[in-house]
Amino acid sequence: MKSQPAGLCLRTPLLVTLGFAALSAAFAFAAPAADPLFVRINERIEADLKASARPSATPATSPSTSNPGASPAAPAKDTSVMTVGSKVPAVSRSAFPLTPLTKAEIEKLAEKLTPEEAKVILRKGTEPAFCGNLLDNKKEGTYCCRLCGLPLFASNRKFNSGTGWPSFYAPVDADHIKYLRDASHGMERIEILCRRCDAHLGHVFEDGPRPTGLRYCLNSASMEFVETGGKLPLPPIATQTAYFAGGCFWGVEDRFQHQIPGVINVVSGYMGGETKNPTYKQVCAGTTGHAETIAITFDPTKVTYQALLEAFFKFHDPTQVNRQGPDIGTQYRSAIFASDAAQLEAAKAFIAAQASNPRFKGRPIATEVVSVEKAGPFYPAEDYHQDYHEIHGGSCALPEP
Protein backbone atom coordinates (compact mmCIF):
# COMPACT_ATOMS: atom_id res chain seq x y z
CA MET A 1 0.00 0.00 0.00
CA LYS A 2 1.23 3.53 -0.76
CA SER A 3 2.53 5.52 2.20
CA GLN A 4 -0.08 8.08 3.28
CA PRO A 5 -1.50 9.68 6.45
CA ALA A 6 -3.49 7.35 8.66
CA GLY A 7 -7.19 7.34 7.96
CA LEU A 8 -6.81 8.91 4.51
CA CYS A 9 -7.07 7.13 1.19
CA LEU A 10 -5.86 8.53 -2.12
CA ARG A 11 -8.69 8.41 -4.65
CA THR A 12 -7.39 8.77 -8.19
CA PRO A 13 -10.01 8.30 -10.91
CA LEU A 14 -9.10 6.47 -14.08
CA LEU A 15 -8.85 9.28 -16.60
CA VAL A 16 -9.42 7.26 -19.73
CA THR A 17 -12.59 5.24 -20.25
CA LEU A 18 -11.63 2.48 -22.64
CA GLY A 19 -14.04 1.41 -25.36
CA PHE A 20 -14.67 -2.19 -26.35
CA ALA A 21 -15.13 -2.27 -30.10
CA ALA A 22 -14.89 -6.03 -29.86
CA LEU A 23 -17.70 -6.14 -27.31
CA SER A 24 -20.15 -4.73 -29.82
CA ALA A 25 -18.73 -6.89 -32.60
CA ALA A 26 -19.66 -10.43 -31.60
CA PHE A 27 -17.86 -10.04 -28.25
CA ALA A 28 -14.44 -10.87 -29.75
CA PHE A 29 -10.98 -9.48 -28.94
CA ALA A 30 -8.24 -8.96 -31.51
CA ALA A 31 -5.81 -11.68 -30.52
CA PRO A 32 -2.08 -11.77 -31.20
CA ALA A 33 -1.47 -14.36 -33.91
CA ALA A 34 -2.03 -17.89 -32.62
CA ASP A 35 -0.74 -17.32 -29.10
CA PRO A 36 -2.14 -20.38 -27.22
CA LEU A 37 -2.59 -18.49 -23.95
CA PHE A 38 -4.56 -15.68 -25.55
CA VAL A 39 -6.59 -18.00 -27.77
CA ARG A 40 -7.91 -19.98 -24.80
CA ILE A 41 -8.69 -16.79 -22.85
CA ASN A 42 -10.38 -15.24 -25.89
CA GLU A 43 -12.52 -18.34 -26.45
CA ARG A 44 -13.62 -18.27 -22.81
CA ILE A 45 -14.51 -14.56 -22.97
CA GLU A 46 -16.52 -15.02 -26.15
CA ALA A 47 -18.40 -18.04 -24.80
CA ASP A 48 -19.25 -16.36 -21.50
CA LEU A 49 -20.40 -13.09 -23.03
CA LYS A 50 -22.58 -14.81 -25.60
CA ALA A 51 -24.09 -17.02 -22.91
CA SER A 52 -24.73 -14.12 -20.53
CA ALA A 53 -26.48 -12.21 -23.33
CA ARG A 54 -29.22 -14.84 -23.28
CA PRO A 55 -32.13 -14.11 -20.92
CA SER A 56 -31.82 -15.91 -17.61
CA ALA A 57 -34.67 -18.16 -16.46
CA THR A 58 -34.20 -16.91 -12.91
CA PRO A 59 -32.91 -13.32 -12.70
CA ALA A 60 -30.32 -12.73 -10.01
CA THR A 61 -31.42 -10.66 -7.05
CA SER A 62 -29.22 -8.37 -5.01
CA PRO A 63 -28.98 -8.83 -1.25
CA SER A 64 -30.65 -6.30 0.97
CA THR A 65 -28.52 -3.28 1.88
CA SER A 66 -30.99 -1.73 4.33
CA ASN A 67 -28.75 -2.74 7.23
CA PRO A 68 -25.10 -2.15 6.17
CA GLY A 69 -23.81 -3.52 9.46
CA ALA A 70 -25.49 -6.90 9.06
CA SER A 71 -23.78 -9.87 7.45
CA PRO A 72 -24.72 -9.62 3.75
CA ALA A 73 -26.48 -12.47 2.06
CA ALA A 74 -24.90 -13.96 -1.05
CA PRO A 75 -26.49 -12.95 -4.37
CA ALA A 76 -28.52 -15.50 -6.26
CA LYS A 77 -26.55 -17.51 -8.78
CA ASP A 78 -26.58 -16.18 -12.34
CA THR A 79 -27.37 -19.41 -14.15
CA SER A 80 -27.36 -17.82 -17.59
CA VAL A 81 -23.59 -18.17 -17.94
CA MET A 82 -23.21 -21.79 -16.92
CA THR A 83 -24.61 -23.31 -20.08
CA VAL A 84 -23.63 -26.25 -22.23
CA GLY A 85 -22.50 -23.80 -24.90
CA SER A 86 -19.89 -22.38 -22.54
CA LYS A 87 -18.20 -25.79 -22.33
CA VAL A 88 -16.81 -25.13 -18.87
CA PRO A 89 -15.14 -28.32 -17.59
CA ALA A 90 -15.87 -29.72 -14.15
CA VAL A 91 -12.11 -29.68 -13.55
CA SER A 92 -9.77 -27.09 -15.06
CA ARG A 93 -6.61 -27.94 -16.98
CA SER A 94 -4.64 -27.01 -13.87
CA ALA A 95 -6.64 -29.67 -11.96
CA PHE A 96 -8.89 -27.46 -9.82
CA PRO A 97 -12.62 -28.18 -9.32
CA LEU A 98 -14.91 -25.74 -11.13
CA THR A 99 -18.36 -27.07 -10.27
CA PRO A 100 -20.36 -23.96 -9.24
CA LEU A 101 -21.03 -23.71 -5.53
CA THR A 102 -24.61 -23.70 -4.31
CA LYS A 103 -26.25 -20.62 -2.80
CA ALA A 104 -26.06 -22.26 0.63
CA GLU A 105 -22.33 -22.97 0.22
CA ILE A 106 -21.68 -19.38 -0.82
CA GLU A 107 -23.65 -17.98 2.12
CA LYS A 108 -21.63 -20.16 4.50
CA LEU A 109 -18.33 -18.98 3.04
CA ALA A 110 -19.51 -15.36 3.14
CA GLU A 111 -19.70 -15.48 6.95
CA LYS A 112 -15.91 -15.03 7.14
CA LEU A 113 -15.88 -11.80 5.10
CA THR A 114 -15.40 -8.38 6.63
CA PRO A 115 -18.05 -5.75 5.78
CA GLU A 116 -15.67 -4.13 3.28
CA GLU A 117 -14.85 -7.45 1.62
CA ALA A 118 -18.55 -8.32 1.43
CA LYS A 119 -19.31 -4.97 -0.20
CA VAL A 120 -16.81 -5.71 -2.98
CA ILE A 121 -17.22 -9.47 -3.38
CA LEU A 122 -20.97 -9.88 -2.92
CA ARG A 123 -22.34 -6.49 -3.96
CA LYS A 124 -19.91 -5.71 -6.79
CA GLY A 125 -18.29 -2.78 -5.08
CA THR A 126 -14.94 -1.18 -5.95
CA GLU A 127 -12.25 -0.35 -3.43
CA PRO A 128 -10.63 3.11 -3.79
CA ALA A 129 -7.59 3.31 -6.06
CA PHE A 130 -4.14 2.93 -4.47
CA CYS A 131 -5.65 1.58 -1.24
CA GLY A 132 -5.63 -2.19 -1.75
CA ASN A 133 -3.19 -4.16 0.40
CA LEU A 134 -2.07 -6.29 -2.58
CA LEU A 135 -1.35 -3.44 -5.01
CA ASP A 136 2.36 -3.21 -4.22
CA ASN A 137 2.87 -6.83 -3.18
CA LYS A 138 6.18 -7.98 -4.72
CA LYS A 139 6.30 -11.47 -3.25
CA GLU A 140 6.13 -14.57 -5.44
CA GLY A 141 3.02 -16.65 -5.11
CA THR A 142 -0.62 -17.13 -6.05
CA TYR A 143 -3.61 -14.83 -5.73
CA CYS A 144 -6.68 -16.91 -4.78
CA CYS A 145 -10.37 -16.09 -4.52
CA ARG A 146 -11.03 -14.60 -1.08
CA LEU A 147 -14.41 -16.32 -0.93
CA CYS A 148 -13.84 -19.90 -2.16
CA GLY A 149 -10.05 -20.22 -2.49
CA LEU A 150 -9.82 -20.97 -6.23
CA PRO A 151 -6.40 -19.87 -7.59
CA LEU A 152 -6.96 -16.92 -9.92
CA PHE A 153 -3.72 -15.14 -10.73
CA ALA A 154 0.02 -15.60 -10.22
CA SER A 155 2.78 -13.15 -9.36
CA ASN A 156 4.66 -13.88 -12.61
CA ARG A 157 1.73 -12.40 -14.57
CA LYS A 158 1.33 -9.28 -12.43
CA PHE A 159 2.46 -5.88 -13.70
CA ASN A 160 2.35 -2.24 -12.63
CA SER A 161 -0.41 -0.60 -14.67
CA GLY A 162 -0.32 2.69 -12.77
CA THR A 163 -4.09 2.60 -12.32
CA GLY A 164 -4.12 2.02 -8.57
CA TRP A 165 -5.43 -1.55 -8.62
CA PRO A 166 -3.54 -4.87 -8.82
CA SER A 167 -3.19 -5.75 -12.51
CA PHE A 168 -2.43 -8.99 -14.34
CA TYR A 169 -2.16 -9.83 -18.03
CA ALA A 170 -3.61 -13.35 -17.68
CA PRO A 171 -5.17 -15.68 -15.09
CA VAL A 172 -3.49 -18.88 -13.91
CA ASP A 173 -6.04 -20.85 -15.93
CA ALA A 174 -8.35 -19.56 -18.67
CA ASP A 175 -11.35 -21.35 -17.16
CA HIS A 176 -10.93 -19.97 -13.63
CA ILE A 177 -12.43 -16.60 -14.57
CA LYS A 178 -16.03 -15.90 -15.60
CA TYR A 179 -16.89 -12.90 -17.78
CA LEU A 180 -20.08 -10.84 -17.84
CA ARG A 181 -21.10 -7.82 -19.90
CA ASP A 182 -21.34 -4.77 -17.64
CA ALA A 183 -23.21 -1.71 -18.96
CA SER A 184 -23.34 0.14 -15.63
CA HIS A 185 -22.24 3.76 -15.12
CA GLY A 186 -22.77 4.59 -18.80
CA MET A 187 -19.85 2.40 -19.91
CA GLU A 188 -19.43 -0.86 -21.80
CA ARG A 189 -17.12 -3.05 -19.74
CA ILE A 190 -16.48 -6.71 -19.02
CA GLU A 191 -16.83 -7.77 -15.41
CA ILE A 192 -14.68 -10.63 -14.13
CA LEU A 193 -15.85 -13.08 -11.47
CA CYS A 194 -14.58 -16.23 -9.83
CA ARG A 195 -15.76 -19.15 -11.95
CA ARG A 196 -16.56 -21.30 -8.93
CA CYS A 197 -18.41 -18.95 -6.55
CA ASP A 198 -19.31 -15.84 -8.61
CA ALA A 199 -17.29 -13.55 -6.34
CA HIS A 200 -16.88 -10.14 -7.96
CA LEU A 201 -13.22 -9.53 -8.82
CA GLY A 202 -13.10 -6.43 -11.03
CA HIS A 203 -12.99 -5.84 -14.79
CA VAL A 204 -10.77 -6.69 -17.76
CA PHE A 205 -9.55 -4.11 -20.27
CA GLU A 206 -7.71 -4.19 -23.58
CA ASP A 207 -4.71 -2.05 -22.62
CA GLY A 208 -2.41 -4.68 -21.10
CA PRO A 209 1.04 -5.93 -22.14
CA ARG A 210 1.88 -8.80 -24.41
CA PRO A 211 1.32 -11.67 -24.90
CA THR A 212 -2.40 -11.13 -24.24
CA GLY A 213 -2.80 -7.37 -24.50
CA LEU A 214 -5.24 -7.60 -21.59
CA ARG A 215 -5.32 -5.91 -18.19
CA TYR A 216 -7.22 -7.73 -15.48
CA CYS A 217 -8.00 -4.98 -12.97
CA LEU A 218 -8.60 -6.52 -9.52
CA ASN A 219 -9.81 -5.46 -6.11
CA SER A 220 -7.37 -6.54 -3.40
CA ALA A 221 -10.38 -7.33 -1.21
CA SER A 222 -11.42 -10.05 -3.66
CA MET A 223 -8.17 -11.96 -3.31
CA GLU A 224 -6.10 -13.87 -0.78
CA PHE A 225 -2.36 -14.09 -1.44
CA VAL A 226 -0.48 -17.34 -0.80
CA GLU A 227 3.30 -17.09 -0.97
CA THR A 228 5.14 -19.75 -2.98
CA GLY A 229 5.50 -22.86 -0.82
CA GLY A 230 2.43 -22.02 1.25
CA LYS A 231 -0.75 -24.08 1.46
CA LEU A 232 -3.45 -23.14 -1.03
CA PRO A 233 -6.93 -22.67 0.48
CA LEU A 234 -8.37 -24.90 -2.27
CA PRO A 235 -6.07 -27.81 -3.25
CA PRO A 236 -6.09 -29.33 -6.74
CA ILE A 237 -7.66 -32.75 -7.20
CA ALA A 238 -5.41 -35.84 -7.05
CA THR A 239 -4.08 -36.64 -10.52
CA GLN A 240 -1.64 -38.93 -12.28
CA THR A 241 0.53 -38.41 -15.36
CA ALA A 242 1.05 -40.62 -18.40
CA TYR A 243 3.69 -40.11 -21.11
CA PHE A 244 3.15 -41.41 -24.65
CA ALA A 245 5.14 -40.93 -27.86
CA GLY A 246 3.18 -41.75 -31.00
CA GLY A 247 4.46 -39.71 -33.93
CA CYS A 248 3.60 -36.05 -34.45
CA PHE A 249 2.42 -34.77 -31.09
CA TRP A 250 -0.15 -32.39 -32.57
CA GLY A 251 -2.63 -35.13 -33.43
CA VAL A 252 -2.09 -37.35 -30.40
CA GLU A 253 -2.40 -34.38 -28.04
CA ASP A 254 -5.62 -33.22 -29.69
CA ARG A 255 -7.30 -36.63 -29.48
CA PHE A 256 -6.48 -37.25 -25.84
CA GLN A 257 -7.48 -33.71 -24.84
CA HIS A 258 -10.87 -33.78 -26.53
CA GLN A 259 -11.91 -37.41 -26.88
CA ILE A 260 -11.12 -39.07 -23.54
CA PRO A 261 -13.28 -38.15 -20.51
CA GLY A 262 -11.16 -37.94 -17.38
CA VAL A 263 -8.18 -36.41 -19.18
CA ILE A 264 -7.57 -33.02 -17.58
CA ASN A 265 -4.71 -31.61 -19.62
CA VAL A 266 -2.31 -32.66 -22.37
CA VAL A 267 1.02 -30.98 -23.14
CA SER A 268 3.19 -31.59 -26.18
CA GLY A 269 6.91 -31.98 -25.58
CA TYR A 270 10.07 -34.03 -25.86
CA MET A 271 11.26 -37.03 -23.85
CA GLY A 272 13.68 -39.95 -23.97
CA GLY A 273 16.80 -38.08 -25.11
CA GLU A 274 20.09 -36.77 -23.76
CA THR A 275 20.09 -33.04 -24.57
CA LYS A 276 18.78 -30.72 -21.85
CA ASN A 277 15.99 -28.32 -22.83
CA PRO A 278 15.97 -29.34 -26.50
CA THR A 279 14.38 -27.15 -29.16
CA TYR A 280 12.08 -28.39 -31.91
CA LYS A 281 14.83 -27.73 -34.45
CA GLN A 282 17.30 -29.85 -32.49
CA VAL A 283 14.83 -32.71 -32.05
CA CYS A 284 13.96 -32.67 -35.77
CA ALA A 285 17.67 -32.98 -36.58
CA GLY A 286 17.57 -36.38 -34.87
CA THR A 287 20.66 -35.71 -32.76
CA THR A 288 19.11 -35.34 -29.28
CA GLY A 289 17.53 -38.79 -28.97
CA HIS A 290 14.17 -37.36 -27.95
CA ALA A 291 10.77 -38.49 -29.16
CA GLU A 292 7.83 -36.16 -29.67
CA THR A 293 5.87 -36.98 -26.54
CA ILE A 294 2.66 -35.92 -24.83
CA ALA A 295 2.26 -35.58 -21.07
CA ILE A 296 -1.28 -36.47 -20.02
CA THR A 297 -2.62 -35.28 -16.67
CA PHE A 298 -5.64 -37.42 -15.80
CA ASP A 299 -8.10 -38.10 -13.02
CA PRO A 300 -7.67 -41.79 -12.05
CA THR A 301 -11.19 -41.83 -10.60
CA LYS A 302 -12.59 -41.00 -14.06
CA VAL A 303 -10.26 -42.85 -16.46
CA THR A 304 -7.82 -45.71 -15.85
CA TYR A 305 -4.27 -46.01 -17.15
CA GLN A 306 -5.42 -49.16 -18.96
CA ALA A 307 -8.03 -47.12 -20.84
CA LEU A 308 -5.35 -44.60 -21.82
CA LEU A 309 -3.15 -47.40 -23.17
CA GLU A 310 -6.04 -48.69 -25.26
CA ALA A 311 -6.72 -45.21 -26.65
CA PHE A 312 -3.02 -44.70 -27.39
CA PHE A 313 -2.89 -47.83 -29.54
CA LYS A 314 -6.04 -46.67 -31.31
CA PHE A 315 -4.64 -43.22 -32.02
CA HIS A 316 -1.38 -44.37 -33.63
CA ASP A 317 0.18 -47.41 -35.33
CA PRO A 318 2.46 -49.12 -32.77
CA THR A 319 3.97 -51.44 -35.38
CA GLN A 320 5.81 -48.74 -37.32
CA VAL A 321 9.50 -48.33 -36.51
CA ASN A 322 10.92 -44.82 -36.15
CA ARG A 323 8.09 -43.28 -38.08
CA GLN A 324 4.37 -42.62 -38.07
CA GLY A 325 2.85 -42.40 -41.51
CA PRO A 326 4.71 -39.80 -43.60
CA ASP A 327 6.73 -38.57 -40.60
CA ILE A 328 10.04 -40.41 -40.53
CA GLY A 329 12.78 -40.29 -37.89
CA THR A 330 13.58 -41.52 -34.39
CA GLN A 331 11.68 -38.55 -32.97
CA TYR A 332 8.50 -40.14 -34.33
CA ARG A 333 9.04 -43.53 -32.69
CA SER A 334 6.36 -45.24 -30.59
CA ALA A 335 7.13 -45.24 -26.88
CA ILE A 336 5.58 -45.41 -23.43
CA PHE A 337 7.42 -43.68 -20.61
CA ALA A 338 6.05 -45.16 -17.38
CA SER A 339 5.73 -42.81 -14.40
CA ASP A 340 5.99 -45.56 -11.79
CA ALA A 341 6.32 -49.31 -11.30
CA ALA A 342 2.57 -49.87 -11.64
CA GLN A 343 2.45 -48.11 -15.01
CA LEU A 344 5.56 -49.99 -16.16
CA GLU A 345 4.00 -53.34 -15.32
CA ALA A 346 0.64 -52.38 -16.89
CA ALA A 347 2.29 -51.18 -20.11
CA LYS A 348 4.36 -54.34 -20.53
CA ALA A 349 1.34 -56.56 -19.86
CA PHE A 350 -0.77 -54.56 -22.32
CA ILE A 351 1.79 -54.89 -25.11
CA ALA A 352 2.19 -58.61 -24.46
CA ALA A 353 -1.57 -59.02 -24.81
CA GLN A 354 -1.53 -57.34 -28.22
CA ALA A 355 0.17 -60.40 -29.71
CA SER A 356 -3.27 -62.01 -29.94
CA ASN A 357 -4.95 -58.88 -31.34
CA PRO A 358 -6.09 -59.57 -34.96
CA ARG A 359 -5.32 -55.95 -35.84
CA PHE A 360 -1.59 -56.59 -35.42
CA LYS A 361 -1.44 -60.09 -36.88
CA GLY A 362 1.92 -60.60 -38.57
CA ARG A 363 3.14 -57.17 -37.43
CA PRO A 364 5.18 -57.09 -34.23
CA ILE A 365 4.64 -54.21 -31.77
CA ALA A 366 7.51 -51.71 -32.01
CA THR A 367 6.52 -49.62 -28.99
CA GLU A 368 9.33 -49.28 -26.48
CA VAL A 369 8.48 -49.21 -22.77
CA VAL A 370 10.86 -47.26 -20.55
CA SER A 371 10.59 -45.95 -17.01
CA VAL A 372 10.70 -42.20 -16.46
CA GLU A 373 13.87 -42.70 -14.40
CA LYS A 374 15.67 -44.10 -17.44
CA ALA A 375 13.97 -41.89 -20.04
CA GLY A 376 14.86 -38.66 -18.33
CA PRO A 377 12.73 -35.53 -17.87
CA PHE A 378 9.85 -34.37 -20.04
CA TYR A 379 10.49 -31.01 -21.70
CA PRO A 380 7.40 -29.05 -22.83
CA ALA A 381 7.57 -28.01 -26.47
CA GLU A 382 7.47 -24.41 -27.64
CA ASP A 383 4.19 -22.52 -27.15
CA TYR A 384 3.25 -22.63 -30.82
CA HIS A 385 3.04 -26.45 -30.66
CA GLN A 386 0.49 -26.46 -27.82
CA ASP A 387 -3.18 -26.98 -28.75
CA TYR A 388 -2.12 -26.80 -32.39
CA HIS A 389 -5.19 -28.39 -33.98
CA GLU A 390 -7.53 -26.65 -31.55
CA ILE A 391 -6.14 -23.29 -32.65
CA HIS A 392 -5.47 -23.91 -36.35
CA GLY A 393 -8.00 -26.62 -37.15
CA GLY A 394 -7.21 -29.78 -39.11
CA SER A 395 -6.37 -33.20 -37.78
CA CYS A 396 -4.01 -36.12 -38.26
CA ALA A 397 -5.42 -39.25 -39.90
CA LEU A 398 -6.09 -42.23 -37.66
CA PRO A 399 -4.17 -45.43 -38.50
CA GLU A 400 -5.92 -48.20 -40.42
CA PRO A 401 -7.93 -50.48 -38.10
C-alpha positions, 0 to 999 in steps of 0.5 A, spaced: 500 500 500 502 507 498 505 511 504 499 516 506 496 519 512 493 514 517 485 514 515 486 517 509 485 514 502 488 517 495 482 516 490 485 517 483 479 516 478 481 512 471 482 518 466 481 514 460 474 510 459 476 504 454 471 502 449 470 495 447 469 495 439 470 487 440 464 487 445 459 490 440 462 486 434 460 479 436 464 479 443 471 478 440 478 481 442 483 482 436 488 476 438 495 476 437 497 471 432 495 464 434 498 465 441 495 459 445 494 463 452 490 468 448 486 463 444 484 460 450 482 466 454 479 469 448 474 463 447 472 463 454 470 470 454 466 469 447 463 463 450 461 467 456 459 473 453 454 470 448 451 465 454 450 471 458 447 475 453 441 470 453 435 471 458 436 468 464 430 463 467 431 466 474 434 473 474 439 474 479 437 478 485 441 483 489 442 482 497 438 487 501 442 493 503 438 496 508 442 494 514 449 495 512 452 492 518 449 486 518 452 480 514 450 480 507 447 475 504 450 472 497 447 474 491 442 468 487 446 464 482 446 467 475 445 461 471 445 464 464 452 463 464 453 456 466 450 453 459 452 447 455 455 452 450 460 455 454 463 448 455 466 449 462 469 443 464 468 440 471 475 440 472 480 445 469 486 444 466 490 445 472 486 440 476 482 445 480 474 443 481 470 448 477 463 445 479 459 452 481 457 452 488 450 452 491 447 458 494 447 455 501 455 454 500 456 461 498 452 464 504 456 459 508 463 462 506 460 469 506 460 469 513 468 469 514 468 476 510 469 483 513 463 488 511 468 491 506 470 485 503 462 483 502 461 490 499 466 488 494 465 481 493 458 480 494 455 487 492 460 488 486 463 494 489 470 497 488 475 499 493 478 506 492 484 506 487 491 505 491 488 503 497 488 495 496 493 491 500 495 487 494 497 493 489 504 493 491 505 486 493 512 484 490 512 477 493 512 470 489 506 466 489 498 465 487 492 470 488 486 466 490 479 467 490 477 470 497 471 467 498 472 460 495 479 459 495 480 458 487 487 460 484 486 466 480 492 469 478 500 468 479 505 473 481 509 472 474 503 475 470 502 481 475 504 488 472 504 495 474 499 498 470 499 505 474 491 505 475 491 504 482 489 496 482 492 490 482 493 488 474 495 482 471 495 480 463 492 473 464 489 468 469 493 462 472 487 458 468 483 460 462 477 457 465 478 460 472 475 466 470 467 468 468 466 474 464 459 478 464 457 484 460 457 490 464 453 496 462 453 500 468 455 507 469 454 509 462 460 504 460 461 498 456 465 493 460 467 486 461 466 484 469 470 478 471 468 473 477 470 467 480 468 461 476 466 457 482 463 462 486 461 468 482 465 472 487 466 479 484 473 480 482 473 487 477 474 488 470 478 486 464 480 491 459 484 491 452 490 495 454 495 490 457 502 488 455 503 482 451 502 476 450 495 477 451 494 485 450 489 484 456 489 488 463 485 484 469 483 490 474 482 486 480 480 489 487 485 486 493 479 485 497 477 479 492 483 476 493 487 472 498 495 471 497 499 465 498 506 465 498 510 460 494 510 454 498 504 455 502 498 451 502 493 453 497 486 454 500 483 450 495 487 444 493 487 441 486 484 434 485 489 428 485 491 426 478 496 422 475 501 423 469 502 418 463 507 419 457 506 417 450 510 418 444 506 416 437 508 420 432 507 427 431 504 430 437 499 435 434 494 429 433 495 425 439 495 431 443 488 433 440 485 426 441 487 425 448 485 432 450 478 432 446 476 425 446 477 421 452 473 423 458 477 424 465 483 427 461 484 433 464 490 436 460 495 434 455 502 438 453 506 436 447 513 436 448 520 431 448 522 425 452 527 420 452 533 423 449 540 426 452 540 433 450 537 438 456 531 443 454 531 441 446 528 445 441 524 443 436 529 444 431 534 440 435 529 434 435 527 434 428 535 434 426 535 427 430 541 428 434 538 429 441 535 422 442 528 425 444 521 423 441 515 427 440 511 426 446 505 428 450 504 428 457 497 427 459 494 429 466 488 425 468 483 423 473 484 416 475 477 416 478 474 417 471 479 414 467 484 408 468 491 407 465 489 401 462 483 405 458 489 410 456 493 405 453 487 402 449 486 409 446 493 410 445 494 404 440 487 406 437 490 413 435 497 411 432 500 405 429 504 401 434 507 397 429 511 402 425 518 403 426 521 410 427 516 413 423 508 414 423 505 415 416 509 420 412 513 422 418 520 419 418 525 419 424 527 416 431 523 422 434 516 419 431 518 412 434 512 409 438 514 409 446 511 409 453 514 412 458 512 409 465 511 414 471 511 408 476 512 401 477 505 400 476 504 403 469 511 400 467 507 393 469 501 395 466 504 397 459 508 391 458 502 386 460 498 390 455 503 390 449 504 382 451 496 381 450 496 385 443 500 379 440 493 375 440 490 382 437 487 380 430 489 388 428 496 386 429 497 379 426 503 378 422 506 385 425 510 385 431 509 391 436 515 396 435 513 400 442 518 401 447 516 401 454 521 405 458 521 408 465 521 415 467 527 414 471 531 411 465 527 416 459 529 422 463 525 428 464 519 431 459 520 437 456 514 441 454 515 443 447 514 451 444 508 454 445 506 454 438 506 447 438 500 447 444 493 446 442 495 446 435 489 443 432 484 446 436 487 453 434 489 452 427 484 446 425 485 440 421 487 433 424 491 427 423 489 421 420 487 415 424 491 409 423 488 403 419 484 399 423 
